[in-house]
Amino acid sequence: MQIIIGGAAGEGSKKAGLLIAKLFNSYGFRVFIHEDYGSVIKGGHNFSHVTVSEEGKDAINEKVDFVLALNSDTATKHKDKINDEGFLVCDADLPQETDLPEEKIIKIPLNIIVDEAGGIPLMRNTALVSAFSKIAGIEWEKLEEVLKKELKKE
């Protein structure tokens, strides 16, 4: 499985990529993460490309199963990498300027989820990871375990 998660610098896409990797690793899958950081001067688009496999594949495929977008820029930059069976999972509040068919886009109300939980905007990354986990069939208990371990209160 190939997953790209991206957003603007400071939106937590790196942490979200790490959470996804830890989730799949907790099931015994091998995981490889490629981090890409844009220049903050040029706009600061950051993304993580997570490769998940049973046999320890560490190569990045050009086509991915999921693009998880914290901002419109991520959707626009990576939409053409989505394979025929793949999906764009994005914030419902953001305008997504893609030519993808509606059935390939899963919109998640990240701001509403975070607001109802009493969180701060930075927590949109965790809401997106949680929504992706549901889509990917990850058990709630496993997600909760990884989140509690990786997102300790300070």
Sequence and secondary structure as in RCSB ss.txt:
>XXXX:A:sequence
MQIIIGGAAGEGSKKAGLLIAKLFNSYGFRVFIHEDYGSVIKGGHNFSHVTVSEEGKDAINEKVDFVLALNSDTA
TKHKDKINDEGFLVCDADLPQETDLPEEKIIKIPLNIIVDEAGGIPLMRNTALVSAFSKIAGIEWEKLEEVLKKE
LKKE
>XXXX:A:secstr
 EEEEEEETTS HHHHHHHHHHHHHHTT EEEEEEEE  TTTT EEEEEEEEESS      SSEEEEEESSHHHH
HHHGGGEEEEEEEEEETTS       GGGEEEE HHHHHHHTT  GGGHHHHHHHHHHHHHT  HHHHHHHHHHH
S   
